[in-house]
Amino acid sequence: MSIEVTKDSIIGNVIKEVPGAEKVIEKYFGNGCFTCPGINMETIAFGATMHNMDAEKVVNEIRKLTENGNGS
C-alpha cells in the first residue's frame, strides 16, 4: 500500500510511506531536510524550488521506487 507521489506530496509523508524515498530526497535536497520542521508541511515542489531542482525529476525517481516495491 503506497501513496501516489506528486509534486504536491508532503515530503515527510513520502519519506514515511515510500521505502527508499529518503535517499532520493537526500540526493536532491541534502540531509538538512530531515532536521527541518518544515518537512511535515512542505511539498516536493516547494523543496525543489528552494533547492533549485526540477520537482518532476524528484517525483519520477520516487515513483520508480513505488513501482519496484510492488512485487514486480
Contacts in CASP RR format, 6 or more apart in sequence:
PFRMAT RR
TARGET T0000
AUTHOR 0000-0000-0000
METHOD contacts of the structure
MODEL  1
MSIEVTKDSIIGNVIKEVPGAEKVIEKYFGNGCFTCPGINMETIAFGATM
HNMDAEKVVNEIRKLTENGNGS
2 17 0 8 1.000
2 18 0 8 1.000
2 66 0 8 1.000
2 69 0 8 1.000
2 70 0 8 1.000
3 9 0 8 1.000
3 13 0 8 1.000
3 14 0 8 1.000
3 17 0 8 1.000
3 18 0 8 1.000
5 14 0 8 1.000
5 18 0 8 1.000
5 21 0 8 1.000
5 44 0 8 1.000
5 59 0 8 1.000
5 62 0 8 1.000
5 63 0 8 1.000
5 66 0 8 1.000
6 44 0 8 1.000
6 59 0 8 1.000
7 43 0 8 1.000
7 44 0 8 1.000
7 45 0 8 1.000
7 48 0 8 1.000
7 55 0 8 1.000
7 56 0 8 1.000
7 58 0 8 1.000
7 59 0 8 1.000
8 43 0 8 1.000
8 44 0 8 1.000
8 45 0 8 1.000
9 43 0 8 1.000
9 44 0 8 1.000
9 59 0 8 1.000
10 39 0 8 1.000
10 40 0 8 1.000
10 41 0 8 1.000
10 42 0 8 1.000
10 43 0 8 1.000
11 25 0 8 1.000
11 29 0 8 1.000
11 33 0 8 1.000
11 38 0 8 1.000
11 39 0 8 1.000
11 42 0 8 1.000
11 43 0 8 1.000
11 44 0 8 1.000
11 47 0 8 1.000
12 39 0 8 1.000
12 40 0 8 1.000
14 21 0 8 1.000
14 25 0 8 1.000
14 44 0 8 1.000
14 62 0 8 1.000
15 21 0 8 1.000
15 22 0 8 1.000
15 25 0 8 1.000
15 39 0 8 1.000
18 62 0 8 1.000
18 65 0 8 1.000
18 66 0 8 1.000
19 65 0 8 1.000
19 69 0 8 1.000
20 65 0 8 1.000
21 62 0 8 1.000
21 65 0 8 1.000
22 34 0 8 1.000
24 58 0 8 1.000
24 61 0 8 1.000
24 62 0 8 1.000
24 65 0 8 1.000
25 33 0 8 1.000
25 58 0 8 1.000
26 33 0 8 1.000
26 34 0 8 1.000
27 61 0 8 1.000
28 48 0 8 1.000
28 51 0 8 1.000
28 53 0 8 1.000
28 57 0 8 1.000
28 58 0 8 1.000
29 47 0 8 1.000
29 48 0 8 1.000
29 50 0 8 1.000
29 51 0 8 1.000
29 53 0 8 1.000
29 58 0 8 1.000
30 51 0 8 1.000
33 39 0 8 1.000
33 47 0 8 1.000
36 42 0 8 1.000
44 55 0 8 1.000
44 58 0 8 1.000
44 59 0 8 1.000
44 62 0 8 1.000
45 55 0 8 1.000
47 53 0 8 1.000
47 55 0 8 1.000
48 54 0 8 1.000
48 55 0 8 1.000
48 58 0 8 1.000
49 55 0 8 1.000
END
